[in-house]
Amino acid sequence: MKRSNKKYNKNRDPKYTKFYNSRDWRTLSQAYAQAKGFRCESCGQVASEVHHVKAIQTDDGWNRRLDYDNLELLCKSCHNDRHGRFKARKSHSKAF
């Protein structure tokens, strides 16, 4: 695991860390990314981050954490945009 992920996970609720490290999540997220051709569903760039449309921190989101229809494959930039991180970062437009 990357050093930044270790630092991030240290501040994350253990319930969510356990989920994101589970075999079920790793299998589902890898299959989802492969099915989407490893392309960002927002901009078309190469992507590797599977995002929960309905956040798992909500009751409904937790219940849908392994629901294929609650997932979206995003590149790092679009994933950061979805979460409102790094607002000063330049966004890119849809490539297709």
C-alpha positions in Angstrom: 0.0 0.0 0.0 1.2 3.5 -0.8 2.5 5.6 2.1 -0.3 8.2 1.4 -3.0 5.5 1.6 -1.5 4.3 5.0 -1.7 7.9 6.3 -5.3 8.3 4.9 -6.4 4.9 6.4 -5.0 5.8 9.8 -7.6 8.6 10.0 -10.4 6.6 8.5 -13.1 4.7 10.5 -11.8 1.1 10.9 -15.1 -0.2 9.5 -14.4 1.5 6.1 -10.8 0.5 6.1 -11.8 -3.1 6.6 -14.3 -2.9 3.8 -11.9 -1.3 1.3 -9.3 -4.0 2.1 -11.8 -6.9 1.8 -11.6 -9.5 -0.9 -15.2 -8.7 -1.9 -14.4 -5.1 -2.6 -11.1 -5.8 -4.4 -12.8 -8.4 -6.6 -15.8 -6.2 -7.4 -13.8 -3.0 -8.0 -11.3 -4.8 -10.3 -14.1 -6.4 -12.3 -15.9 -3.1 -12.6 -12.8 -1.3 -13.8 -12.1 -4.0 -16.4 -15.8 -3.9 -17.6 -15.4 -0.2 -18.1 -12.2 -0.6 -20.1 -10.2 1.2 -17.4 -11.5 4.5 -18.7 -12.9 7.3 -16.6 -16.7 7.5 -17.0 -16.5 11.3 -16.7 -13.7 12.3 -19.0 -12.5 9.2 -20.8 -8.9 9.3 -19.5 -7.2 6.2 -18.1 -8.8 5.5 -14.7 -8.2 3.2 -11.7 -10.4 4.6 -9.0 -13.8 3.0 -8.4 -16.1 5.6 -6.7 -19.3 4.9 -4.8 -22.0 7.2 -6.2 -23.9 7.0 -2.9 -21.3 7.4 -0.2 -20.8 4.4 2.0 -20.8 6.6 5.1 -24.6 6.9 4.7 -27.0 4.1 5.7 -28.2 3.7 2.1 -24.7 3.8 0.7 -23.5 1.2 3.2 -26.3 -1.1 2.2 -25.3 -0.5 -1.5 -21.5 -0.8 -1.0 -21.3 -3.9 -3.3 -24.0 -2.8 -5.7 -22.6 -2.6 -9.2 -25.1 0.2 -10.0 -23.7 2.4 -7.2 -20.2 2.4 -8.8 -18.4 4.8 -11.1 -14.9 4.4 -12.5 -13.0 7.7 -12.4 -9.5 9.0 -13.0 -7.7 10.6 -10.1 -8.6 14.1 -11.2 -12.3 13.4 -11.6 -12.4 11.5 -8.3 -10.9 14.4 -6.5 -13.4 16.7 -8.2 -16.3 14.4 -7.0 -15.1 14.8 -3.4 -14.3 18.5 -3.7 -10.6 17.9 -3.1 -7.9 20.2 -4.5 -10.3 22.8 -5.9 -7.4 24.8 -7.3 -6.4 21.9 -9.6 -7.3 22.4 -13.2 -10.1 20.2 -14.4 -10.1 18.5 -17.8 -12.9 18.2 -20.2 -14.6 15.1 -21.6 -12.3 13.5 -24.2 -15.0 11.8 -26.2 
